[in-house]
Amino acid sequence: MSATPNSYVEPRTLRAYDALPGNAISIGIVFAIGLLSVFLLGRTIVGSGDNSTPDEFRVAITQILMTAYSATAYAFLLMTARRTTREISDVVSELPHRQAIVDRAGKHSRWVLLLVGAASYLLIGVAATNATTPDANPWDWHGWNHDIYWHRATTLFFTWWIGCFCYVIVAESARLSRLSNSIVTLDLLDMRPYQPLVRQGLTNALVVIGMVSVLSLLGVESRYWPALVGFWIMFIVLAWIGLMLPLRGIRRKFKAAKGQELDWCRQSLMTSRDSLRGGAAGGRSIAETVAYQTMIENLRNWPFDNPTLVRFTLYLLIPLGSWLGGALVERGLDAILS
């Protein structure tokens, strides 16, 4: 499905977060607190605590948190991608497609998002619900209690937002890659103008890993382990794509500029060698050129350093900490209640 320029619009979730006071994180916290308050108040009014199991209550709480997080992550990603696009647009060439990419930052086809969200619910929400409730018909609403109603409702919303989130992280990263590919000149010794791309890549990875961390709270239930393994693999791959894809265009430019500098070094060395053979004093020039060539050869083809890779690796450990923390809290509550 192709989208015309006029069909690109800001998603309603982004518009809602833009319209509300505060930043996306504070709005997300208020959203989560609001959902939890409504859930607990409704649970108190209908008195469903007696016919609900602790597992159902725990899953409802986790899915409420997932709903608030997925909406916030989706809006936050669009906001940061929009800001990064505007920052990096100042250092790229004035090409016709440049302004089109800048204008579309944070905007997407409404029909594409609709299809992606619906597909996400069917492929993830419905499939995961069927897989985790094999002993009963999960869609027989006559047997639902208050917690189960919240299970089904929040599954619809957070899987919808997860699908849209996964789509926009790839789409916005690809736009940034195309935009950075428009850079005409690049200074290998000064990558500061392109740091917004690195920050966006790390932001993408952190937001994805945060989503895995919330889902990992379900890991205290063994019936969710197969589904969680699939989610972990999918989101780790998505985090890697989110980190690397925005930098693909600048990597191409970086590699080309590095090749030009090495060609210059080789040409300079040949010139210095010929001068030395002719009796001219070219020893210092050769030494300086060799030192510069060695420095260029040691530069990475990706515009980030070791701390960036270490930070990404530490991000991958966050879900494990979330799962262990959830397990410890579960054991502590069991010990207190027993």
C-alpha positions as CSV (number, residue, x, y, z in Angstrom):
1,M,0.0,0.0,0.0
2,S,1.5,3.3,-1.0
3,A,0.7,6.5,0.8
4,T,0.4,9.9,-0.8
5,P,2.1,12.9,0.9
6,N,-1.3,14.2,2.1
7,S,-2.1,10.9,3.8
8,Y,0.8,11.2,6.3
9,V,-0.6,12.4,9.6
10,E,0.4,12.5,13.2
11,P,-1.0,9.5,15.0
12,R,-3.7,10.2,17.5
13,T,-1.6,8.9,20.3
14,L,1.1,11.4,19.6
15,R,-1.4,14.3,19.3
16,A,-2.9,13.4,22.6
17,Y,0.5,13.4,24.3
18,D,1.5,16.6,22.6
19,A,-1.8,18.2,23.8
20,L,-1.4,17.2,27.5
21,P,0.8,19.2,29.9
22,G,4.2,17.7,30.9
23,N,6.6,15.4,29.1
24,A,5.8,11.9,27.8
25,I,7.2,10.1,30.8
26,S,5.2,12.1,33.3
27,I,2.0,11.6,31.2
28,G,2.7,7.9,31.0
29,I,3.1,7.6,34.8
30,V,-0.2,9.5,35.3
31,F,-1.8,7.2,32.7
32,A,-0.6,4.1,34.5
33,I,-1.8,5.4,37.9
34,G,-5.2,6.3,36.4
35,L,-5.7,2.9,34.9
36,L,-4.7,1.2,38.1
37,S,-7.0,3.4,40.1
38,V,-10.0,2.6,37.8
39,F,-9.2,-1.1,37.9
40,L,-8.9,-1.3,41.7
41,L,-11.9,0.9,42.2
42,G,-14.0,-1.3,39.9
43,R,-12.7,-4.4,41.5
44,T,-13.8,-3.1,44.9
45,I,-17.2,-2.1,43.7
46,V,-18.0,-5.4,42.0
47,G,-16.4,-7.4,44.7
48,S,-14.5,-9.7,42.3
49,G,-11.7,-10.4,44.7
50,D,-13.5,-13.6,45.9
51,N,-13.9,-15.2,42.5
52,S,-10.5,-14.0,41.1
53,T,-7.2,-15.9,41.6
54,P,-3.9,-14.1,42.6
55,D,-2.5,-15.1,39.2
56,E,-5.4,-13.3,37.4
57,F,-4.9,-10.3,39.5
58,R,-1.2,-10.2,38.9
59,V,-1.6,-10.6,35.1
60,A,-4.2,-7.8,35.1
61,I,-1.8,-5.4,36.9
62,T,1.1,-6.3,34.5
63,Q,-1.1,-5.8,31.4
64,I,-2.3,-2.4,32.7
65,L,1.3,-1.4,33.2
66,M,2.1,-2.7,29.7
67,T,-0.8,-0.7,28.2
68,A,0.4,2.6,29.8
69,Y,4.0,1.8,28.8
70,S,3.3,0.8,25.2
71,A,1.3,4.0,24.6
72,T,4.0,6.2,26.2
73,A,6.8,4.4,24.3
74,Y,5.0,4.8,21.0
75,A,4.4,8.6,21.6
76,F,7.9,9.1,23.0
77,L,9.6,7.4,20.1
78,L,7.7,9.6,17.6
79,M,8.7,12.7,19.6
80,T,12.4,11.9,19.7
81,A,12.5,10.8,16.1
82,R,10.8,14.1,15.1
83,R,13.4,16.1,17.1
84,T,16.3,14.1,15.8
85,T,15.2,14.6,12.2
86,R,15.1,18.4,12.7
87,E,18.5,18.4,14.4
88,I,20.2,16.3,11.7
89,S,18.6,18.2,8.9
90,D,20.8,21.2,9.6
91,V,23.9,19.3,8.4
92,V,22.6,17.6,5.3
93,S,22.5,19.0,1.8
94,E,19.6,20.9,0.4
95,L,18.1,18.1,-1.8
96,P,14.4,17.9,-2.8
97,H,13.7,14.8,-0.8
98,R,15.3,16.3,2.4
99,Q,12.4,18.6,3.1
100,A,9.9,15.8,2.5
101,I,11.6,13.6,5.1
102,V,11.7,16.5,7.6
103,D,8.0,17.3,7.0
104,R,7.0,13.6,7.5
105,A,8.9,13.2,10.7
106,G,6.5,11.7,13.3
107,K,3.8,11.3,10.7
108,H,2.6,8.1,9.1
109,S,-0.2,6.7,7.0
110,R,-3.3,6.2,9.1
111,W,-4.3,3.2,7.1
112,V,-0.9,1.6,7.5
113,L,-1.0,2.1,11.3
114,L,-4.6,0.7,11.3
115,L,-3.5,-2.5,9.5
116,V,-0.3,-2.9,11.6
117,G,-2.3,-2.5,14.8
118,A,-5.0,-5.0,13.8
119,A,-2.4,-7.5,12.6
120,S,-0.5,-7.1,15.9
121,Y,-3.6,-7.8,17.9
122,L,-4.5,-10.9,15.8
123,L,-0.9,-12.3,15.6
124,I,0.2,-11.5,19.2
125,G,-2.8,-10.7,21.3
126,V,-5.2,-13.5,20.1
127,A,-2.4,-16.0,19.6
128,A,-0.9,-15.4,23.1
129,T,-4.2,-15.5,24.8
130,N,-5.1,-18.9,23.2
131,A,-1.6,-20.3,24.0
132,T,-1.7,-19.3,27.6
133,T,-5.2,-20.5,28.4
134,P,-5.2,-24.0,26.9
135,D,-7.6,-25.5,29.5
136,A,-10.6,-23.3,28.7
137,N,-12.2,-21.1,26.0
138,P,-10.6,-17.7,26.6
139,W,-13.3,-16.0,24.6
140,D,-16.3,-17.3,26.5
141,W,-17.2,-14.0,28.2
142,H,-19.9,-15.7,30.4
143,G,-17.1,-17.1,32.6
144,W,-15.1,-13.9,32.9
145,N,-14.6,-12.1,36.2
146,H,-13.5,-8.5,36.6
147,D,-9.8,-9.3,36.2
148,I,-10.4,-11.3,33.0
149,Y,-12.4,-8.5,31.4
150,W,-9.4,-6.2,32.0
151,H,-7.1,-8.9,30.5
152,R,-9.0,-9.0,27.3
153,A,-9.4,-5.2,27.0
154,T,-5.8,-4.3,27.8
155,T,-4.6,-7.0,25.4
156,L,-6.4,-5.3,22.6
157,F,-4.8,-1.9,23.4
158,F,-1.3,-2.8,24.3
159,T,-0.8,-5.2,21.4
160,W,-2.2,-2.6,19.1
161,W,0.3,0.0,20.4
162,I,3.1,-2.5,20.3
163,G,2.5,-3.2,16.6
164,C,2.4,0.5,15.8
165,F,5.5,1.0,17.9
166,C,7.5,-1.7,16.0
167,Y,6.4,-0.3,12.7
168,V,7.4,3.3,13.5
169,I,10.7,2.4,15.0
170,V,11.7,0.8,11.7
171,A,10.1,3.5,9.5
172,E,11.5,6.5,11.5
173,S,15.0,4.8,11.6
174,A,14.9,4.2,7.9
175,R,14.0,7.9,7.3
176,L,16.9,9.0,9.4
177,S,19.2,6.7,7.4
178,R,18.0,8.2,4.2
179,L,18.4,11.7,5.5
180,S,21.9,11.1,6.7
181,N,22.7,9.6,3.4
182,S,22.3,13.1,1.9
183,I,25.4,14.4,3.7
184,V,27.9,15.8,1.2
185,T,31.0,16.4,3.3
186,L,32.0,14.6,6.5
187,D,34.8,15.3,8.9
188,L,36.1,12.0,10.3
189,L,37.7,13.8,13.2
190,D,34.6,15.6,14.3
191,M,31.5,13.5,14.6
192,R,29.7,15.8,17.0
193,P,27.2,17.0,14.4
194,Y,25.9,13.5,13.9
195,Q,25.6,12.5,17.6
196,P,21.8,13.0,17.4
197,L,21.7,9.8,15.3
198,V,23.6,7.9,18.0
199,R,21.4,9.2,20.7
200,Q,18.3,8.2,18.7
201,G,19.7,4.7,18.2
202,L,20.3,4.3,21.9
203,T,16.9,5.8,22.7
204,N,15.3,3.3,20.3
205,A,17.1,0.4,22.0
206,L,16.3,1.6,25.6
207,V,12.6,2.0,24.9
208,V,12.4,-1.5,23.3
209,I,14.2,-3.1,26.2
210,G,11.9,-1.2,28.6
211,M,9.0,-2.9,26.9
212,V,10.6,-6.3,27.3
213,S,11.2,-5.5,31.0
214,V,7.5,-4.8,31.7
215,L,6.5,-8.0,29.8
216,S,9.1,-10.0,31.9
217,L,7.0,-9.4,35.0
218,L,4.8,-12.2,33.6
219,G,7.7,-14.5,33.9
220,V,6.7,-15.5,37.4
221,E,4.0,-17.6,35.8
222,S,5.5,-20.6,34.0
223,R,2.7,-20.8,31.5
224,Y,3.9,-17.5,30.0
225,W,7.5,-18.6,29.5
226,P,7.2,-19.9,25.9
227,A,5.5,-16.7,24.8
228,L,8.0,-14.6,26.7
229,V,10.9,-16.3,25.0
230,G,9.4,-15.4,21.6
231,F,8.9,-11.8,22.8
232,W,12.5,-11.5,24.1
233,I,14.0,-12.7,20.8
234,M,11.7,-10.4,18.8
235,F,12.4,-7.4,20.9
236,I,16.2,-7.9,21.1
237,V,16.3,-8.1,17.3
238,L,14.2,-4.9,17.2
239,A,16.5,-3.2,19.7
240,W,19.5,-4.0,17.5
241,I,17.7,-2.7,14.4
242,G,16.6,0.4,16.3
243,L,20.3,1.0,17.3
244,M,21.9,0.4,13.9
245,L,19.4,1.4,11.3
246,P,19.4,5.2,12.0
247,L,23.2,5.0,11.5
248,R,23.2,3.1,8.2
249,G,23.3,6.2,6.0
250,I,26.1,8.0,8.1
251,R,28.1,4.7,8.1
252,R,28.1,4.7,4.3
253,K,29.3,8.3,4.3
254,F,31.8,7.5,7.0
255,K,33.2,4.5,5.1
256,A,33.5,6.5,1.9
257,A,35.2,9.4,3.6
258,K,37.6,7.0,5.3
259,G,38.5,5.4,2.0
260,Q,39.2,8.8,0.5
261,E,41.5,9.7,3.4
262,L,43.4,6.4,3.1
263,D,43.7,7.0,-0.7
264,W,45.2,10.4,0.1
265,C,47.6,8.8,2.6
266,R,48.8,6.3,0.0
267,Q,49.3,9.0,-2.6
268,S,51.1,11.2,-0.1
269,L,53.4,8.4,0.9
270,M,54.3,7.7,-2.7
271,T,55.0,11.3,-3.3
272,S,57.2,11.5,-0.1
273,R,58.9,8.3,-1.1
274,D,59.8,9.7,-4.6
275,S,61.1,12.9,-2.9
276,L,63.2,10.8,-0.5
277,R,64.7,8.8,-3.4
278,G,65.5,12.1,-5.1
279,G,67.5,13.3,-2.1
280,A,65.0,15.6,-0.6
281,A,64.4,15.5,3.2
282,G,61.0,13.8,3.5
283,G,61.5,11.6,6.5
284,R,59.3,13.7,8.8
285,S,56.6,13.9,6.2
286,I,56.5,10.2,5.8
287,A,56.4,9.7,9.6
288,E,53.5,12.1,10.0
289,T,51.6,10.6,7.1
290,V,52.1,7.0,8.4
291,A,50.8,8.2,11.9
292,Y,47.8,9.8,10.3
293,Q,47.1,6.7,8.2
294,T,47.3,4.5,11.2
295,M,44.8,6.8,13.1
296,I,42.4,6.7,10.2
297,E,42.6,2.9,9.9
298,N,41.8,2.5,13.6
299,L,38.6,4.6,13.3
300,R,35.4,2.5,13.5
301,N,33.1,2.3,10.5
302,W,30.2,3.1,12.9
303,P,30.1,6.5,14.5
304,F,30.0,5.3,18.1
305,D,32.6,4.2,20.6
306,N,33.1,1.4,23.1
307,P,31.0,3.1,25.9
308,T,28.0,3.1,23.4
309,L,28.3,-0.7,22.9
310,V,28.7,-1.2,26.6
311,R,25.6,0.8,27.3
312,F,23.6,-1.2,24.8
313,T,24.8,-4.5,26.4
314,L,23.8,-3.2,29.8
315,Y,20.4,-2.4,28.3
316,L,19.9,-6.0,27.4
317,L,20.3,-7.0,31.1
318,I,17.4,-4.8,32.2
319,P,14.7,-7.5,31.4
320,L,16.6,-10.0,33.4
321,G,16.6,-7.7,36.4
322,S,12.9,-7.0,35.9
323,W,12.2,-10.7,35.9
324,L,14.3,-11.4,39.0
325,G,12.8,-8.4,40.8
326,G,9.3,-9.6,40.0
327,A,10.2,-13.1,41.3
328,L,11.6,-11.7,44.5
329,V,8.6,-9.6,45.1
330,E,6.3,-12.6,44.5
331,R,8.3,-14.7,47.0
332,G,8.2,-11.9,49.5
333,L,4.4,-11.5,49.2
334,D,3.9,-15.2,49.5
335,A,6.0,-15.3,52.7
336,I,4.1,-12.4,54.2
337,L,0.6,-13.6,53.3
338,S,1.4,-17.1,54.5
